[in-house]
């Protein structure tokens, strides 16, 4: 029973990593669309896009670390 709960937890971590990937794709698509509509704001929007991408990737990496720790223990 304990082993099966571990796999359920790892699966939930994988779902959060998938959600982070979807969010990252959305950030970049909105960034490209915004720059396409108004090229003068490229510098400001691009900086904010990199910051948002870093935060989203951090969430995915935290989920990966938690999943690995669940498997190891």
N, CA, C and O atoms as a GROMACS GRO file, in nm:
protein
  292
    1UNK      N    1   0.083  -0.120   0.000
    1UNK     CA    2   0.000   0.000   0.000
    1UNK      C    3   0.087   0.125   0.000
    1UNK      O    4   0.059   0.222  -0.071
    2UNK      N    5   0.192   0.122   0.081
    2UNK     CA    6   0.279   0.239   0.090
    2UNK      C    7   0.347   0.268  -0.044
    2UNK      O    8   0.364   0.384  -0.082
    3UNK      N    9   0.385   0.164  -0.114
    3UNK     CA   10   0.452   0.179  -0.243
    3UNK      C   11   0.359   0.240  -0.347
    3UNK      O   12   0.401   0.322  -0.428
    4UNK      N   13   0.232   0.199  -0.346
    4UNK     CA   14   0.138   0.252  -0.445
    4UNK      C   15   0.109   0.400  -0.420
    4UNK      O   16   0.090   0.476  -0.515
    5UNK      N   17   0.105   0.441  -0.294
    5UNK     CA   18   0.084   0.582  -0.264
    5UNK      C   19   0.202   0.667  -0.310
    5UNK      O   20   0.184   0.782  -0.351
    6UNK      N   21   0.322   0.611  -0.304
    6UNK     CA   22   0.438   0.682  -0.353
    6UNK      C   23   0.425   0.710  -0.502
    6UNK      O   24   0.456   0.819  -0.549
    7UNK      N   25   0.379   0.609  -0.578
    7UNK     CA   26   0.364   0.628  -0.722
    7UNK      C   27   0.253   0.728  -0.755
    7UNK      O   28   0.263   0.800  -0.854
    8UNK      N   29   0.150   0.732  -0.674
    8UNK     CA   30   0.046   0.832  -0.694
    8UNK      C   31   0.104   0.972  -0.671
    8UNK      O   32   0.074   1.064  -0.747
    9UNK      N   33   0.185   0.988  -0.568
    9UNK     CA   34   0.249   1.116  -0.541
    9UNK      C   35   0.343   1.158  -0.652
    9UNK      O   36   0.348   1.276  -0.688
   10UNK      N   37   0.418   1.064  -0.706
   10UNK     CA   38   0.509   1.094  -0.817
   10UNK      C   39   0.428   1.133  -0.941
   10UNK      O   40   0.468   1.222  -1.016
   11UNK      N   41   0.316   1.069  -0.962
   11UNK     CA   42   0.228   1.105  -1.074
   11UNK      C   43   0.172   1.245  -1.059
   11UNK      O   44   0.160   1.318  -1.157
   12UNK      N   45   0.138   1.284  -0.937
   12UNK     CA   46   0.090   1.420  -0.914
   12UNK      C   47   0.201   1.522  -0.939
   12UNK      O   48   0.175   1.631  -0.991
   13UNK      N   49   0.323   1.487  -0.904
   13UNK     CA   50   0.436   1.576  -0.936
   13UNK      C   51   0.453   1.588  -1.086
   13UNK      O   52   0.485   1.695  -1.137
   14UNK      N   53   0.433   1.478  -1.158
   14UNK     CA   54   0.444   1.484  -1.304
   14UNK      C   55   0.334   1.571  -1.363
   14UNK      O   56   0.357   1.641  -1.461
   15UNK      N   57   0.215   1.568  -1.304
   15UNK     CA   58   0.108   1.655  -1.351
   15UNK      C   59   0.143   1.802  -1.330
   15UNK      O   60   0.112   1.886  -1.414
   16UNK      N   61   0.206   1.833  -1.217
   16UNK     CA   62   0.245   1.972  -1.195
   16UNK      C   63   0.354   2.016  -1.292
   16UNK      O   64   0.358   2.132  -1.333
   17UNK      N   65   0.443   1.924  -1.329
   17UNK     CA   66   0.545   1.957  -1.429
   17UNK      C   67   0.480   1.979  -1.566
   17UNK      O   68   0.525   2.063  -1.643
   18UNK      N   69   0.376   1.902  -1.596
   18UNK     CA   70   0.305   1.921  -1.722
   18UNK      C   71   0.234   2.057  -1.723
   18UNK      O   72   0.233   2.126  -1.825
   19UNK      N   73   0.176   2.094  -1.611
   19UNK     CA   74   0.109   2.224  -1.602
   19UNK      C   75   0.210   2.337  -1.618
   19UNK      O   76   0.180   2.440  -1.679
   20UNK      N   77   0.330   2.319  -1.565
   20UNK     CA   78   0.434   2.420  -1.581
   20UNK      C   79   0.476   2.432  -1.727
   20UNK      O   80   0.502   2.542  -1.776
   21UNK      N   81   0.482   2.320  -1.797
   21UNK     CA   82   0.518   2.324  -1.939
   21UNK      C   83   0.410   2.395  -2.020
   21UNK      O   84   0.442   2.471  -2.112
   22UNK      N   85   0.285   2.372  -1.988
   22UNK     CA   86   0.176   2.442  -2.057
   22UNK      C   87   0.183   2.591  -2.028
   22UNK      O   88   0.165   2.673  -2.118
   23UNK      N   89   0.209   2.626  -1.903
   23UNK     CA   90   0.220   2.768  -1.867
   23UNK      C   91   0.337   2.835  -1.936
   23UNK      O   92   0.327   2.950  -1.979
   24UNK      N   93   0.447   2.764  -1.948
   24UNK     CA   94   0.564   2.820  -2.017
   24UNK      C   95   0.535   2.842  -2.165
   24UNK      O   96   0.576   2.944  -2.222
   25UNK      N   97   0.468   2.750  -2.227
   25UNK     CA   98   0.429   2.768  -2.366
   25UNK      C   99   0.335   2.886  -2.385
   25UNK      O  100   0.344   2.958  -2.484
   26UNK      N  101   0.246   2.904  -2.289
   26UNK     CA  102   0.153   3.018  -2.297
   26UNK      C  103   0.227   3.150  -2.280
   26UNK      O  104   0.196   3.247  -2.349
   27UNK      N  105   0.322   3.155  -2.189
   27UNK     CA  106   0.400   3.278  -2.168
   27UNK      C  107   0.472   3.316  -2.297
   27UNK      O  108   0.468   3.432  -2.338
   28UNK      N  109   0.538   3.219  -2.360
   28UNK     CA  110   0.614   3.251  -2.481
   28UNK      C  111   0.523   3.286  -2.597
   28UNK      O  112   0.558   3.372  -2.678
   29UNK      N  113   0.406   3.221  -2.608
   29UNK     CA  114   0.317   3.255  -2.718
   29UNK      C  115   0.261   3.396  -2.702
   29UNK      O  116   0.248   3.470  -2.800
   30UNK      N  117   0.226   3.434  -2.579
   30UNK     CA  118   0.178   3.570  -2.556
   30UNK      C  119   0.289   3.671  -2.578
   30UNK      O  120   0.265   3.781  -2.630
   31UNK      N  121   0.411   3.636  -2.540
   31UNK     CA  122   0.525   3.724  -2.561
   31UNK      C  123   0.548   3.750  -2.710
   31UNK      O  124   0.566   3.865  -2.751
   32UNK      N  125   0.546   3.645  -2.789
   32UNK     CA  126   0.566   3.660  -2.933
   32UNK      C  127   0.452   3.740  -2.995
   32UNK      O  128   0.476   3.825  -3.082
   33UNK      N  129   0.330   3.714  -2.952
   33UNK     CA  130   0.215   3.788  -3.005
   33UNK      C  131   0.223   3.936  -2.970
   33UNK      O  132   0.193   4.022  -3.053
   34UNK      N  133   0.265   3.967  -2.847
   34UNK     CA  134   0.275   4.106  -2.804
   34UNK      C  135   0.384   4.180  -2.883
   34UNK      O  136   0.362   4.292  -2.927
   35UNK      N  137   0.497   4.117  -2.900
   35UNK     CA  138   0.605   4.181  -2.976
   35UNK      C  139   0.565   4.196  -3.123
   35UNK      O  140   0.604   4.294  -3.188
   36UNK      N  141   0.489   4.102  -3.175
   36UNK     CA  142   0.443   4.114  -3.313
   36UNK      C  143   0.348   4.230  -3.333
   36UNK      O  144   0.348   4.294  -3.438
   37UNK      N  145   0.266   4.257  -3.232
   37UNK     CA  146   0.171   4.367  -3.243
   37UNK      C  147   0.235   4.504  -3.219
   37UNK      O  148   0.198   4.603  -3.283
   38UNK      N  149   0.332   4.508  -3.128
   38UNK     CA  150   0.394   4.637  -3.093
   38UNK      C  151   0.544   4.614  -3.072
   38UNK      O  152   0.586   4.588  -2.959
   39UNK      N  153   0.626   4.624  -3.175
   39UNK     CA  154   0.769   4.595  -3.164
   39UNK      C  155   0.846   4.690  -3.073
   39UNK      O  156   0.956   4.657  -3.028
   40UNK      N  157   0.791   4.808  -3.044
   40UNK     CA  158   0.863   4.904  -2.959
   40UNK      C  159   0.875   4.856  -2.814
   40UNK      O  160   0.964   4.900  -2.742
   41UNK      N  161   0.788   4.767  -2.770
   41UNK     CA  162   0.790   4.721  -2.630
   41UNK      C  163   0.871   4.593  -2.613
   41UNK      O  164   0.863   4.528  -2.509
   42UNK      N  165   0.948   4.557  -2.715
   42UNK     CA  166   1.022   4.430  -2.712
   42UNK      C  167   1.113   4.419  -2.589
   42UNK      O  168   1.115   4.315  -2.523
   43UNK      N  169   1.187   4.524  -2.560
   43UNK     CA  170   1.284   4.518  -2.450
   43UNK      C  171   1.214   4.494  -2.316
   43UNK      O  172   1.256   4.408  -2.239
   44UNK      N  173   1.109   4.569  -2.288
   44UNK     CA  174   1.038   4.555  -2.160
   44UNK      C  175   0.966   4.421  -2.148
   44UNK      O  176   0.974   4.354  -2.045
   45UNK      N  177   0.897   4.383  -2.254
   45UNK     CA  178   0.819   4.260  -2.251
   45UNK      C  179   0.910   4.137  -2.247
   45UNK      O  180   0.880   4.038  -2.181
   46UNK      N  181   1.021   4.145  -2.317
   46UNK     CA  182   1.113   4.032  -2.320
   46UNK      C  183   1.174   4.007  -2.182
   46UNK      O  184   1.190   3.892  -2.141
   47UNK      N  185   1.207   4.114  -2.111
   47UNK     CA  186   1.261   4.099  -1.976
   47UNK      C  187   1.159   4.034  -1.884
   47UNK      O  188   1.192   3.942  -1.808
   48UNK      N  189   1.035   4.081  -1.890
   48UNK     CA  190   0.930   4.021  -1.807
   48UNK      C  191   0.904   3.876  -1.847
   48UNK      O  192   0.873   3.793  -1.761
   49UNK      N  193   0.917   3.845  -1.975
   49UNK     CA  194   0.899   3.707  -2.020
   49UNK      C  195   1.005   3.614  -1.964
   49UNK      O  196   0.974   3.501  -1.924
   50UNK      N  197   1.130   3.660  -1.961
   50UNK     CA  198   1.237   3.578  -1.903
   50UNK      C  199   1.216   3.557  -1.753
   50UNK      O  200   1.241   3.448  -1.702
   51UNK      N  201   1.171   3.659  -1.684
   51UNK     CA  202   1.145   3.646  -1.539
   51UNK      C  203   1.032   3.546  -1.515
   51UNK      O  204   1.043   3.459  -1.428
   52UNK      N  205   0.924   3.557  -1.592
   52UNK     CA  206   0.811   3.465  -1.578
   52UNK      C  207   0.854   3.321  -1.610
   52UNK      O  208   0.814   3.227  -1.542
   53UNK      N  209   0.934   3.306  -1.714
   53UNK     CA  210   0.982   3.172  -1.751
   53UNK      C  211   1.068   3.112  -1.640
   53UNK      O  212   1.061   2.992  -1.614
   54UNK      N  213   1.149   3.195  -1.576
   54UNK     CA  214   1.234   3.145  -1.467
   54UNK      C  215   1.149   3.098  -1.350
   54UNK      O  216   1.178   2.994  -1.290
   55UNK      N  217   1.045   3.172  -1.317
   55UNK     CA  218   0.957   3.130  -1.207
   55UNK      C  219   0.884   3.001  -1.240
   55UNK      O  220   0.870   2.913  -1.154
   56UNK      N  221   0.837   2.989  -1.362
   56UNK     CA  222   0.765   2.868  -1.402
   56UNK      C  223   0.859   2.748  -1.403
   56UNK      O  224   0.821   2.639  -1.359
   57UNK      N  225   0.980   2.766  -1.452
   57UNK     CA  226   1.076   2.656  -1.452
   57UNK      C  227   1.115   2.616  -1.310
   57UNK      O  228   1.140   2.499  -1.283
   58UNK      N  229   1.120   2.713  -1.219
   58UNK     CA  230   1.151   2.681  -1.079
   58UNK      C  231   1.044   2.590  -1.021
   58UNK      O  232   1.076   2.496  -0.948
   59UNK      N  233   0.919   2.617  -1.052
   59UNK     CA  234   0.810   2.531  -1.002
   59UNK      C  235   0.826   2.389  -1.056
   59UNK      O  236   0.808   2.292  -0.982
   60UNK      N  237   0.858   2.377  -1.183
   60UNK     CA  238   0.877   2.245  -1.242
   60UNK      C  239   0.996   2.172  -1.180
   60UNK      O  240   0.989   2.052  -1.156
   61UNK      N  241   1.103   2.244  -1.154
   61UNK     CA  242   1.220   2.181  -1.092
   61UNK      C  243   1.192   2.139  -0.948
   61UNK      O  244   1.241   2.035  -0.904
   62UNK      N  245   1.114   2.218  -0.874
   62UNK     CA  246   1.076   2.178  -0.738
   62UNK      C  247   0.994   2.050  -0.742
   62UNK      O  248   1.014   1.961  -0.660
   63UNK      N  249   0.903   2.041  -0.836
   63UNK     CA  250   0.822   1.919  -0.848
   63UNK      C  251   0.909   1.800  -0.885
   63UNK      O  252   0.886   1.689  -0.835
   64UNK      N  253   1.008   1.820  -0.970
   64UNK     CA  254   1.100   1.711  -1.007
   64UNK      C  255   1.180   1.664  -0.886
   64UNK      O  256   1.199   1.544  -0.866
   65UNK      N  257   1.228   1.758  -0.807
   65UNK     CA  258   1.307   1.722  -0.688
   65UNK      C  259   1.220   1.644  -0.590
   65UNK      O  260   1.265   1.544  -0.534
   66UNK      N  261   1.098   1.688  -0.569
   66UNK     CA  262   1.008   1.618  -0.478
   66UNK      C  263   0.980   1.477  -0.529
   66UNK      O  264   0.978   1.382  -0.451
   67UNK      N  265   0.958   1.464  -0.660
   67UNK     CA  266   0.932   1.331  -0.717
   67UNK      C  267   1.053   1.239  -0.699
   67UNK      O  268   1.038   1.122  -0.665
   68UNK      N  269   1.172   1.291  -0.722
   68UNK     CA  270   1.292   1.210  -0.706
   68UNK      C  271   1.311   1.170  -0.559
   68UNK      O  272   1.347   1.056  -0.529
   69UNK      N  273   1.286   1.264  -0.470
   69UNK     CA  274   1.299   1.232  -0.327
   69UNK      C  275   1.197   1.125  -0.284
   69UNK      O  276   1.227   1.042  -0.198
   70UNK      N  277   1.079   1.128  -0.341
   70UNK     CA  278   0.979   1.025  -0.307
   70UNK      C  279   1.023   0.889  -0.358
   70UNK      O  280   1.003   0.788  -0.291
   71UNK      N  281   1.083   0.885  -0.475
   71UNK     CA  282   1.126   0.757  -0.531
   71UNK      C  283   1.244   0.699  -0.453
   71UNK      O  284   1.252   0.579  -0.430
   72UNK      N  285   1.336   0.787  -0.414
   72UNK     CA  286   1.459   0.741  -0.346
   72UNK      C  287   1.427   0.687  -0.207
   72UNK      O  288   1.484   0.586  -0.165
   73UNK      N  289   1.339   0.753  -0.137
   73UNK     CA  290   1.309   0.710   0.002
   73UNK      C  291   1.220   0.592   0.000
   73UNK      O  292   1.184   0.541   0.106
   0.00000   0.00000   0.00000
